[in-house]
Amino acid sequence: MRAVEKELGVPSRSKPGENGITEIQLTTEIVKLRKLSHDRQAERDNLPGLKLRGDFWMDRVNQNDWGFNGDTNGNMQLLGKVINVQ
């Protein structure tokens, strides 16, 4: 988190909404950084589940699904399966 704050140019441990960025901006950058980290570790240590974890969180960010509501039908992809989250 500290690396992301530095990258975004905000003071360490400052509050989103009061420091010039939103919580969504901070969370999005954290998710991107974690995905890169998970992908590297998954490749290095043969842990494919870590890649799936990173993909799941990036999907939430990319779909703007902050409330974990799924798509317009209430469906979400999880481990290659469609589940209803309503």
N, C-alpha and C positions, 0 to 999 in steps of 0.2 A: 504494500500500500504506500509506503514511504517513497518508493521509486516512482510510482505513478503520480503522487503529489508533486514530486520534483519535476517530472516530465511535463506536468500541466502548469507548473509555475505557481503553485499555491503553497502557503506555509504548511509545514508538517503538522499533522493532527488538527488542522483547522476544520471548521464546519462547512460542509457544502451548503450552498445557499447564502452563506455569509462571506465566502472567500472568492467569489467570482465564478464558481462553477456549480453545476447542479449535481445532485446525488446520482442521477442517471449518467452524467458525463463521467464521474469518478468510477462508478460501477462498471461502465462499458470499458474503460481503459484497464481496469483491474482484470476483467474477464479476458480481454485480448492478451494481456501479459501472462495470465495463468494458462491460457490455451497454448501459447507458445512453449511455456515451460512443460506442460503435460505432454505435448507432442514430442518434444525432445526426449523426455524421460521415457515415454512409451517406446520410442524407437531404440534408445540406448539399452533399456532393460527388458525389452520384449514384453511390455505391459499394455496390450491393446485397449484395455478398459480405461486407461487414462485418456487416450485419445477420444473415446466415446464421451467421457465426462466433459472434456473441453468442448466437444461438438455440441453437447446438450446445452451448455451455458451460452455458447455463441448463438445457437438457434434462438434462445430466449431473447437475447439482445437484438439480433437481426430482425426478429418478428415483433419487437417492441412489446413482448409479453411479460411485463413486469409483475403482473398479478397471477401468473401461471394459470391463465384461463384457456390456453390452447387457441385453436383457430376459431372461425366463426361458428363452427359446429361443436365447439368444446373439445376437440380432439387434439392430442399432442403425440408426437413420435417419441418413443422411448425404447432404446435398444432394438430399433428396427421394427417395433410393433406400434400400432396406433392404439392409444388408450383414451378413454373419455374422462375428462377431468371436471365435468360439471356435476 
